[in-house]
Amino acid sequence: EAASRIDLVAQLKDISYFDVLYTDFTAIRYQRGLAKAQLIPIIDHTSKLVAGHALGESADTDLALQAWKKALLTLQRLAQKIEGTIIHHDQDGVFIGHGWLNQVMIKDKMRISFSLDGAKGNVYMESFNGRFKEENRLLFWEQEDLESLRKVVKSRLRYYNYVRRHSALDYKSPMNYLKEKDK
């Protein structure tokens, strides 16, 4: 019944810092392809900052909520308000269940936005996932267990946020881009 109105991001013209966050899950292969884990990152539209993430054996609401708690800590540390911020994702069971909606929408007062056509409606997230996995594929591939994979993913996301330059950010890292915004 809501039709295209469920995609709040498509209705926006200008998106400022932390107005819109994106999330989804993606599989990461490790143990030379014999095992896979699920990564759920949460990314800001404008700064490209990965505000939070979680990595686990399966993509479920608990894993999504772990990522969300980390994102909340980052946003608080950056003195960003969250009430009314849009979080955009696919209409996957991970993000439409009671646990996720109760925490994010009701308790944290975020606005939920759903992709109308799966990955095609969440291009920022799909782009991040594809690029992140490709850039780090061999590092992930070599990890022998989930704990070592967690450490490598955490390290690579730190690199992504603090060092890796992004053409969309005038060749600055997300954190440097945010620091310049505050000047």
DOLORO-64692 format. One line per 10 residues: for each residue x, y, z of N, C-alpha, C. Coordinates in nm, 2 decimals, padded with zeros to 4 digits, m for minus. Atoms other than C-alpha are relative to their C-alpha. Layout:
N
X/Y/Z/X/Y/Z/X/Y/Z ~ ... .
//
This chain:
183
00.08/m00.12/00.00/00.00/00.00/00.00/00.09/00.13/00.00 ~ m00.09/m00.12/00.00/00.29/00.24/00.07/00.07/00.02/m00.13 ~ m00.07/00.00/00.13/00.44/00.16/m00.27/00.14/00.07/00.01 ~ m00.13/m00.06/00.01/00.73/00.39/m00.35/00.04/00.09/00.12 ~ m00.03/m00.09/m00.12/00.70/00.59/m00.03/00.08/m00.07/00.11 ~ m00.09/00.07/m00.10/00.89/00.32/00.16/00.14/00.03/m00.02 ~ m00.14/m00.04/00.03/01.21/00.44/m00.01/00.01/00.15/00.03 ~ m00.01/m00.14/m00.04/01.27/00.76/00.18/00.11/00.07/m00.06 ~ m00.12/m00.06/00.06/01.61/00.82/00.03/m00.03/00.05/m00.14 ~ 00.03/m00.04/00.14/01.48/00.83/m00.33/m00.08/00.13/00.00 .
00.07/m00.13/m00.01/01.27/01.13/m00.22/00.08/00.12/00.04 ~ m00.08/m00.10/m00.04/01.56/01.33/m00.10/00.08/00.07/m00.11 ~ m00.08/m00.07/00.10/01.74/01.60/m00.30/00.14/00.02/00.05 ~ m00.13/m00.03/m00.06/02.02/01.71/m00.07/00.01/m00.09/00.13 ~ m00.02/00.09/m00.12/02.17/01.47/00.19/00.13/00.05/00.07 ~ m00.11/m00.05/m00.08/02.39/01.61/00.46/00.06/m00.11/00.08 ~ m00.06/00.09/m00.08/02.62/01.44/00.70/m00.09/m00.07/00.10 ~ 00.07/00.08/m00.09/02.46/01.16/00.89/m00.16/00.02/m00.01 ~ 00.15/00.00/00.03/02.11/01.23/00.74/m00.05/m00.14/m00.04 ~ 00.04/00.14/00.05/02.11/00.88/00.58/00.12/m00.09/00.03 .
m00.10/00.11/m00.02/02.29/00.56/00.69/m00.05/m00.11/m00.09 ~ 00.04/00.12/00.07/02.29/00.25/00.48/00.06/m00.13/00.07 ~ m00.05/00.12/m00.05/02.32/m00.11/00.58/m00.05/m00.12/m00.08 ~ 00.04/00.12/00.07/02.30/m00.46/00.44/00.10/m00.11/00.05 ~ m00.10/00.10/m00.04/02.49/m00.79/00.49/00.06/m00.06/m00.13 ~ m00.07/00.05/00.11/02.74/m00.95/00.26/00.09/m00.12/00.05 ~ m00.08/00.12/m00.04/02.92/m01.29/00.27/00.15/00.03/m00.03 ~ m00.14/m00.01/00.01/03.30/m01.29/00.32/00.06/m00.14/00.01 ~ m00.06/00.13/00.00/03.49/m01.61/00.23/00.14/00.00/00.07 ~ m00.13/00.02/m00.06/03.78/m01.73/00.44/00.03/m00.14/00.01 .
m00.05/00.14/00.00/03.97/m02.05/00.51/00.02/m00.05/m00.14 ~ m00.02/00.03/00.15/04.07/m02.04/00.14/m00.13/m00.05/m00.07 ~ 00.12/00.03/00.07/03.71/m02.05/00.04/m00.09/m00.10/00.06 ~ 00.07/00.11/m00.06/03.60/m02.33/00.27/m00.11/00.05/00.10 ~ 00.09/m00.05/m00.09/03.41/m02.11/00.51/m00.04/00.14/m00.04 ~ 00.04/m00.14/00.03/03.21/m01.79/00.50/m00.07/00.06/00.12 ~ 00.06/m00.08/m00.11/03.10/m01.52/00.74/m00.08/00.11/m00.06 ~ 00.08/m00.10/00.04/02.85/m01.25/00.72/00.04/00.14/00.06 ~ m00.04/m00.13/m00.05/02.95/m00.88/00.75/m00.12/00.09/m00.02 ~ 00.11/m00.10/00.01/02.69/m00.61/00.83/00.07/00.13/00.04 .
m00.05/m00.13/m00.03/02.84/m00.26/00.80/m00.11/00.10/00.00 ~ 00.09/m00.12/00.00/02.66/00.07/00.86/00.08/00.12/m00.04 ~ m00.08/m00.11/00.07/02.77/00.36/00.64/m00.08/00.13/m00.01 ~ 00.06/m00.13/00.02/02.70/00.73/00.63/00.01/00.03/m00.15 ~ 00.01/m00.03/00.14/02.59/00.85/00.29/00.10/00.11/m00.05 ~ m00.08/m00.12/00.05/02.79/01.18/00.27/00.15/m00.02/00.03 ~ m00.14/00.01/m00.04/03.11/01.11/00.46/00.06/m00.14/m00.04 ~ m00.04/00.14/00.03/03.13/00.73/00.36/00.06/m00.07/00.12 ~ m00.05/00.06/m00.12/03.23/00.66/00.72/m00.08/m00.13/00.03 ~ 00.06/00.12/m00.06/03.17/00.31/00.84/m00.02/00.02/00.15 .
00.02/m00.04/m00.14/03.01/00.40/01.17/00.00/m00.12/00.09 ~ 00.00/00.12/m00.08/02.97/00.04/01.29/m00.01/m00.12/m00.09 ~ 00.00/00.13/00.07/02.99/m00.32/01.18/m00.01/m00.12/00.09 ~ m00.01/00.13/m00.08/02.95/m00.68/01.30/00.03/m00.11/m00.10 ~ m00.03/00.11/00.08/03.08/m01.00/01.16/m00.03/m00.13/00.08 ~ 00.04/00.12/m00.07/02.93/m01.34/01.24/m00.02/m00.11/m00.10 ~ 00.03/00.11/00.08/02.84/m01.68/01.11/m00.12/00.01/m00.09 ~ 00.12/m00.02/00.08/02.50/m01.58/00.99/m00.06/00.14/00.01 ~ 00.07/m00.13/00.01/02.31/m01.27/00.89/m00.13/m00.01/00.07 ~ 00.12/00.00/m00.08/02.05/m01.23/01.16/m00.02/00.13/00.07 .
00.03/m00.13/m00.07/01.88/m00.96/01.37/00.10/00.03/00.11 ~ m00.10/m00.03/m00.11/02.13/m01.01/01.66/00.12/00.06/m00.06 ~ m00.12/m00.05/00.06/02.42/m00.95/01.43/m00.02/00.14/m00.05 ~ 00.03/m00.14/00.04/02.25/m00.64/01.28/00.00/00.09/00.12 ~ 00.00/m00.08/m00.12/02.19/m00.51/01.63/00.14/00.02/00.06 ~ m00.13/m00.02/m00.04/02.55/m00.56/01.72/00.07/00.11/m00.08 ~ m00.05/m00.10/00.09/02.65/m00.35/01.42/m00.06/00.14/00.04 ~ 00.07/m00.12/m00.03/02.39/m00.09/01.52/00.05/00.06/00.13 ~ m00.05/m00.05/m00.13/02.52/m00.06/01.88/00.14/00.06/m00.02 ~ m00.13/m00.06/00.03/02.87/00.00/01.74/m00.02/00.14/m00.07 .
00.03/m00.12/00.08/02.73/00.26/01.50/m00.05/00.11/00.10 ~ 00.05/m00.10/m00.10/02.55/00.44/01.79/00.12/00.06/00.08 ~ m00.11/m00.05/m00.08/02.87/00.46/01.99/00.09/00.10/m00.09 ~ m00.07/m00.09/00.09/03.05/00.62/01.69/m00.07/00.13/m00.02 ~ 00.08/m00.12/00.02/02.77/00.86/01.63/00.00/00.09/00.12 ~ m00.01/m00.07/m00.12/02.77/00.96/01.99/00.13/00.07/00.02 ~ m00.14/m00.06/m00.01/03.15/01.01/01.99/00.02/00.12/m00.09 ~ m00.01/m00.11/00.09/03.11/01.23/01.69/m00.11/00.11/00.02 ~ 00.10/m00.10/m00.04/02.83/01.43/01.86/m00.11/00.01/m00.10 ~ 00.11/m00.01/00.10/02.57/01.34/01.60/m00.13/m00.05/00.06 .
00.14/00.04/m00.04/02.20/01.33/01.67/m00.04/m00.12/m00.09 ~ 00.05/00.11/00.08/02.03/01.01/01.56/m00.15/00.01/m00.02 ~ 00.15/00.00/00.01/01.66/01.09/01.61/m00.04/00.06/m00.13 ~ 00.04/m00.05/00.13/01.50/01.13/01.27/00.09/m00.04/m00.11 ~ m00.09/00.04/00.11/01.80/01.00/01.08/m00.06/m00.12/m00.07 ~ 00.05/00.11/00.08/01.71/00.76/00.80/00.11/m00.11/m00.01 ~ m00.08/00.12/00.02/01.85/00.41/00.79/m00.06/m00.08/m00.11 ~ 00.05/00.06/00.12/01.81/00.25/00.45/00.06/m00.14/m00.02 ~ m00.05/00.14/00.03/01.83/m00.12/00.37/m00.10/m00.08/m00.08 ~ 00.08/00.09/00.07/01.68/m00.41/00.18/m00.12/m00.04/00.09 .
00.11/00.06/m00.08/01.35/m00.57/00.29/00.02/m00.14/00.04 ~ m00.03/00.13/m00.05/01.53/m00.87/00.42/m00.05/m00.02/00.14 ~ 00.05/00.04/m00.14/01.41/m01.06/00.73/00.08/00.06/00.11 ~ m00.09/m00.06/m00.10/01.71/m00.93/00.92/m00.05/00.14/00.04 ~ 00.03/m00.14/m00.03/01.58/m00.57/00.89/m00.15/00.02/00.01 ~ 00.15/m00.03/m00.01/01.20/m00.62/00.90/m00.06/m00.07/00.12 ~ 00.04/00.07/m00.12/01.18/m00.83/01.22/m00.03/00.10/00.12 ~ 00.03/m00.07/m00.12/01.05/m00.71/01.55/00.12/00.06/00.07 ~ m00.12/m00.04/m00.08/01.39/m00.69/01.72/00.07/00.12/m00.06 ~ m00.06/m00.11/00.07/01.54/m00.46/01.46/m00.08/00.12/00.00 .
00.09/m00.11/00.01/01.24/m00.24/01.41/m00.03/00.06/00.14 ~ 00.02/m00.05/m00.14/01.18/m00.21/01.79/00.11/00.09/00.05 ~ m00.12/m00.07/m00.05/01.53/m00.10/01.86/00.03/00.13/m00.08 ~ m00.05/m00.11/00.09/01.61/00.12/01.56/m00.11/00.11/m00.01 ~ 00.11/m00.10/00.03/01.27/00.28/01.49/m00.07/00.05/00.13 ~ 00.08/m00.04/m00.12/01.09/00.28/01.83/00.09/00.06/00.11 ~ m00.09/m00.05/m00.11/01.37/00.31/02.09/00.09/00.11/m00.04 ~ m00.10/m00.10/00.04/01.62/00.51/01.89/m00.06/00.11/m00.09 ~ 00.08/m00.10/00.07/01.36/00.70/01.69/00.06/00.04/m00.14 ~ m00.05/m00.02/00.13/01.53/00.65/01.35/m00.12/m00.01/m00.10 .
00.10/00.02/00.11/01.33/00.66/01.02/00.06/m00.11/m00.08 ~ m00.04/00.12/00.08/01.34/00.33/00.83/m00.04/00.03/m00.14 ~ 00.02/m00.01/00.15/01.37/00.34/00.45/00.04/m00.14/m00.06 ~ m00.02/00.13/00.07/01.34/00.02/00.24/00.03/00.02/m00.14 ~ m00.03/00.01/00.14/01.49/m00.06/m00.09/m00.13/m00.06/m00.07 ~ 00.11/00.06/00.07/01.21/m00.13/m00.34/00.03/m00.12/m00.08 ~ m00.04/00.12/00.09/01.41/m00.37/m00.56/00.13/m00.06/00.04 ~ m00.12/00.07/m00.05/01.67/m00.53/m00.34/00.12/00.07/m00.02 ~ m00.13/m00.06/00.01/02.03/m00.46/m00.42/00.00/00.12/m00.09 ~ 00.01/m00.11/00.10/01.93/m00.23/m00.71/m00.04/00.13/00.07 .
00.05/m00.12/m00.07/01.77/00.01/m00.46/00.09/00.03/00.12 ~ m00.10/m00.02/m00.11/02.07/00.00/m00.22/00.14/00.01/m00.06 ~ m00.13/00.00/00.08/02.35/00.09/m00.46/00.12/00.05/00.08 ~ m00.12/m00.05/m00.08/02.57/00.28/m00.21/00.05/m00.12/00.09 ~ m00.05/00.12/m00.09/02.58/m00.03/00.02/00.06/m00.11/m00.09 ~ m00.05/00.10/00.09/02.63/m00.27/m00.27/00.14/00.04/m00.05 ~ m00.13/m00.05/00.05/02.91/m00.06/m00.40/00.11/m00.01/00.10 ~ m00.09/00.02/m00.11/03.08/m00.05/m00.06/00.04/m00.15/00.01 ~ m00.02/00.14/m00.03/03.04/m00.42/m00.01/00.09/m00.06/m00.11 ~ m00.08/00.05/00.11/03.18/m00.51/m00.35/00.14/00.05/00.00 .
m00.13/m00.06/00.00/03.47/m00.27/m00.33/00.08/m00.05/00.12 ~ m00.07/00.05/m00.12/03.56/m00.37/00.03/00.05/m00.14/m00.01 ~ m00.04/00.14/00.01/03.56/m00.74/m00.04/00.10/m00.02/m00.11 ~ m00.11/00.02/00.11/03.76/m00.71/m00.37/00.13/00.05/00.05 ~ m00.12/m00.05/m00.05/04.02/m00.49/m00.21/00.07/m00.08/00.10 ~ m00.06/00.08/m00.11/04.07/m00.73/00.08/m00.02/m00.15/m00.02 ~ 00.03/00.14/00.03/03.98/m01.06/m00.08/00.11/m00.10/00.05 ~ m00.11/00.09/m00.03/04.32/m01.22/m00.04/00.03/00.00/00.15 ~ m00.02/00.00/m00.14/04.36/m01.11/00.32/m00.11/m00.08/00.07 ~ 00.11/00.07/m00.06/04.02/m01.25/00.41/00.01/m00.15/m00.03 .
m00.01/00.14/00.05/04.08/m01.57/00.21/00.10/m00.08/00.08 ~ m00.10/00.07/m00.07/04.39/m01.65/00.41/m00.03/m00.02/00.15 ~ 00.03/00.02/m00.14/04.23/m01.63/00.76/m00.05/m00.14/00.03 ~ 00.04/00.14/m00.03/04.19/m01.97/00.93/m00.12/m00.01/00.09 ~ 00.11/00.01/m00.09/03.92/m01.89/01.18/m00.08/00.13/00.00 ~ 00.08/m00.11/00.00/03.64/m01.65/01.24/00.06/00.11/00.09 ~ m00.06/m00.10/m00.08/03.83/m01.47/01.52/00.11/00.08/m00.07 ~ m00.11/m00.07/00.07/04.13/m01.39/01.30/m00.07/00.08/m00.11 ~ 00.07/m00.08/00.11/03.89/m01.28/01.02/m00.06/00.13/00.06 ~ 00.05/m00.12/m00.07/03.72/m01.04/01.27/00.11/00.10/00.02 .
m00.11/m00.09/m00.02/04.06/m00.89/01.35/00.04/00.07/m00.13 ~ m00.04/m00.06/00.13/04.14/m00.84/00.99/m00.10/00.10/m00.05 ~ 00.11/m00.09/00.05/03.80/m00.69/00.90/00.00/00.13/00.08 ~ m00.01/m00.12/m00.09/03.83/m00.45/01.20/00.11/00.09/m00.05 ~ m00.11/m00.07/00.05/04.17/m00.35/01.08/m00.02/00.07/m00.13 ~ 00.02/m00.05/00.14/04.07/m00.30/00.72/m00.11/00.11/00.00 ~ 00.10/m00.11/m00.01/03.76/m00.09/00.82/00.06/00.12/00.07 ~ m00.08/m00.12/m00.06/03.99/00.13/01.04/00.08/00.07/m00.11 ~ m00.07/m00.05/00.11/04.21/00.17/00.74/m00.09/00.08/m00.10 ~ 00.10/m00.06/00.08/03.90/00.25/00.53/m00.04/00.14/00.05 .
00.05/m00.12/m00.06/03.78/00.52/00.77/00.11/00.11/00.02 ~ m00.10/m00.09/m00.04/04.11/00.68/00.86/00.11/00.03/m00.10 ~ m00.12/m00.01/00.09/04.36/00.63/00.57/m00.05/00.00/m00.14 ~ 00.03/00.01/00.14/04.20/00.52/00.25/m00.07/00.12/m00.06 ~ 00.06/m00.12/00.06/04.13/00.81/00.02/m00.11/m00.04/m00.10 ~ 00.12/00.03/00.08/03.80/00.83/m00.16/m00.02/00.11/m00.10 ~ 00.02/m00.10/00.10/03.75/01.01/m00.49/m00.12/00.09/00.03 ~ 00.12/m00.07/m00.03/03.40/01.11/m00.38/00.02/00.10/00.11 ~ m00.03/m00.09/m00.12/03.56/01.29/m00.08/00.12/00.09/m00.03 ~ m00.12/m00.08/00.04/03.82/01.49/m00.28/00.13/m00.06/00.05 .
m00.12/00.08/m00.03/04.07/01.22/m00.21/00.04/00.01/00.14 ~ m00.02/00.00/m00.15/04.04/01.23/00.17/m00.06/m00.12/00.05 ~ 00.06/00.11/m00.07/03.96/00.96/00.41/m00.13/00.05/00.07 ~ 00.13/m00.04/m00.06/03.61/00.97/00.57/00.03/00.09/00.13 ~ m00.03/m00.08/m00.12/03.76/01.09/00.91/00.06/00.14/m00.03 ~ m00.06/m00.13/00.03/03.97/01.36/00.75/m00.10/00.09/m00.07 ~ 00.11/m00.08/00.06/03.67/01.47/00.55/m00.09/00.06/00.10 ~ 00.09/m00.05/m00.11/03.46/01.50/00.86/00.07/00.11/00.09 ~ m00.08/m00.10/m00.07/03.74/01.69/01.04/00.00/00.13/m00.07 ~ 00.00/m00.13/00.08/03.75/01.95/00.76/m00.14/00.06/00.00 .
00.14/m00.05/m00.01/03.37/01.98/00.78/m00.02/00.08/00.13 ~ 00.02/m00.07/m00.13/03.40/02.09/01.14/00.08/00.13/00.01 ~ m00.08/m00.13/m00.01/03.65/02.37/01.07/m00.08/00.12/m00.05 .
//
